[in-house]
Amino acid sequence: MNLQTRRILISASFLLLILAAVLLVQKMRSKAGELAASQQVVVEQPARKVNIIEAVPGVHVLEKEVSGILVAKNRYLVYTDVPGRMLPTERAFKRGTYFPRGSVLIRLDKETEQINLIARKNQLYNAIASLIPDLKLDFPSSAGEWETYLTSFNEEMPVKALPQVTDQKLKLFVSARGIFQQYQQIRAEETRLAKYTLHTPIAGILTEALVQPGGYVQPGQRLGEITGNHRFEVEMTLQPEDLRFAPIGKEVVITTNADTLRYKGRISKINPVIDAATQSVTVIVDISGKNLFHGMYVEGHLVTQRLEGTLEIDRNLLLPDESLFVVQGDTLAKIAVEVGSKGNGMAYLSGIKEGTLILNETSPTFREGMRVTY
């Protein structure tokens, strides 16, 4: 065997040894993988503990909370049309004084005006007395009426209506003597004289007193203000979409600051104009009762909806597609729900069976089929 042939045999043997080693390594790796696979243990994720609530559908009454300031429904500013010095009255003209309806509120000195009025009445009496002899001659059938009128005439009492005159000639005859003119002037003076005593048109409390007895009052001067103490109004604002729940006559429960007393008010008026700044509508609620005061802050509760057979839940539990996670067995599942209403962070659902177990928490890791426990 020559040298060249020996080299070829040695190279071939070396290649065979390398190939055998490679094959041996691959076979050993394959067996190791099969052994590891046969020894691998499948580890399941543990069930996640969650909070749940059990569905108990019922009746839910939804309310709209509103608020406002009480304003006395009956408020009168006190003015006078005549001048005079203010006299004391039975009830002091001071803030906080209660005045029954029809009682004397203010009395002004009218002595001079009364004397002048009596003088005018005497002038009328004398004019009629001088008229009667002529009536007996020219209108004998009417003279008796005027004599009777004169007999009952009393200058201390309000002037009575003159005898009715239907005959045109008699009317001209009487008018020419200035009888009608004097009578109308006296009536005007009597009306003016009555204004020297002011009577309160309502039962209320004097909330403003700007004058005191002894002071001189000018015509048109503001003297004070009297406020009724049992009937009030309160302005409250609603969004336009809530007006369907607030018709005229709808009851509104009113509470005071202390929330110790509750009153029933009713919507009496609705302003049809929307406020441009707040995009709200004003409704007027009438309310009456004791322990209420002008200027008091109150809150109102307006029932907007009564939902039968609904479930109240936190709005955050609703999924974007308006479904809910529920627990069925030991896994999470999704159910579609019907949302009846939303408000104040809550949602009211219908169509949910009683006893359904609802997931009462939120997490982005929750998914259908997840094993849970509770």
Secondary structure as the mmCIF struct_conf table of DSSP 4:
data_model
#
loop_
_struct_conf.conf_type_id
_struct_conf.id
_struct_conf.beg_label_comp_id
_struct_conf.beg_label_asym_id
_struct_conf.beg_label_seq_id
_struct_conf.end_label_comp_id
_struct_conf.end_label_asym_id
_struct_conf.end_label_seq_id
HELX_RH_AL_P HELX_RH_AL_P1 LEU A 3 GLN A 39
HELX_LH_PP_P HELX_LH_PP_P1 GLU A 44 ALA A 47
STRN STRN1 ARG A 48 LYS A 49
STRN STRN2 ILE A 52 GLU A 54
STRN STRN3 GLY A 58 ALA A 72
BEND BEND1 LYS A 73 LYS A 73
STRN STRN4 ARG A 75 TYR A 79
BEND BEND2 ASP A 81 VAL A 82
STRN STRN5 GLY A 84 LEU A 87
BEND BEND3 GLU A 90 ARG A 91
BEND BEND4 LYS A 94 LYS A 94
TURN_TY1_P TURN_TY1_P1 ARG A 95 GLY A 96
STRN STRN6 TYR A 98 PHE A 99
TURN_TY1_P TURN_TY1_P2 ARG A 101 GLY A 102
STRN STRN7 VAL A 104 LEU A 108
HELX_RH_AL_P HELX_RH_AL_P2 GLU A 111 ASP A 138
HELX_RH_AL_P HELX_RH_AL_P3 PRO A 140 THR A 151
TURN_TY1_P TURN_TY1_P3 SER A 152 SER A 152
TURN_TY1_P TURN_TY1_P4 GLU A 155 GLU A 156
BEND BEND5 MET A 157 MET A 157
HELX_LH_PP_P HELX_LH_PP_P2 PRO A 158 GLN A 164
HELX_RH_AL_P HELX_RH_AL_P4 GLN A 168 ALA A 176
TURN_TY1_P TURN_TY1_P5 ARG A 177 GLY A 178
HELX_RH_AL_P HELX_RH_AL_P5 ILE A 179 ALA A 194
TURN_TY1_P TURN_TY1_P6 LYS A 195 TYR A 196
STRN STRN8 THR A 197 HIS A 199
BEND BEND6 PRO A 201 ALA A 203
STRN STRN9 GLY A 204 ALA A 209
TURN_TY1_P TURN_TY1_P7 PRO A 213 GLY A 214
STRN STRN10 TYR A 216 VAL A 217
TURN_TY1_P TURN_TY1_P8 PRO A 219 GLY A 220
STRN STRN11 ARG A 222 GLY A 228
BEND BEND7 ASN A 229 HIS A 230
STRN STRN12 ARG A 231 LEU A 238
HELX_RH_3T_P HELX_RH_3T_P1 PRO A 240 PHE A 245
TURN_TY1_P TURN_TY1_P9 ILE A 248 GLY A 249
STRN STRN13 GLU A 251 THR A 255
TURN_TY1_P TURN_TY1_P10 ASN A 257 ALA A 258
STRN STRN14 ARG A 262 ILE A 270
BEND BEND8 VAL A 273 VAL A 273
HELX_LH_PP_P HELX_LH_PP_P3 ILE A 274 ASP A 275
TURN_TY1_P TURN_TY1_P11 ALA A 276 THR A 278
STRN STRN15 VAL A 281 SER A 288
TURN_TY1_P TURN_TY1_P12 LYS A 290 ASN A 291
TURN_TY1_P TURN_TY1_P13 HIS A 294 GLY A 295
STRN STRN16 TYR A 297 ASP A 314
HELX_RH_3T_P HELX_RH_3T_P2 ARG A 315 LEU A 317
BEND BEND9 LEU A 318 LEU A 318
TURN_TY1_P TURN_TY1_P14 PRO A 320 ASP A 321
BEND BEND10 GLU A 322 GLU A 322
STRN STRN17 SER A 323 GLN A 328
TURN_TY1_P TURN_TY1_P15 GLY A 329 ASP A 330
STRN STRN18 THR A 331 ALA A 336
STRN STRN19 GLU A 338 GLY A 343
TURN_TY1_P TURN_TY1_P16 ASN A 344 GLY A 345
STRN STRN20 MET A 346 SER A 350
BEND BEND11 GLY A 351 GLY A 351
HELX_LH_PP_P HELX_LH_PP_P4 ILE A 352 LYS A 353
TURN_TY1_P TURN_TY1_P17 GLU A 354 GLY A 355
STRN STRN21 LEU A 357 LEU A 359
TURN_TY1_P TURN_TY1_P18 PRO A 364 THR A 365
TURN_TY1_P TURN_TY1_P19 GLU A 368 GLY A 369
STRN STRN22 ARG A 371 ARG A 371
STRN STRN23 VAL A 372 THR A 373
#
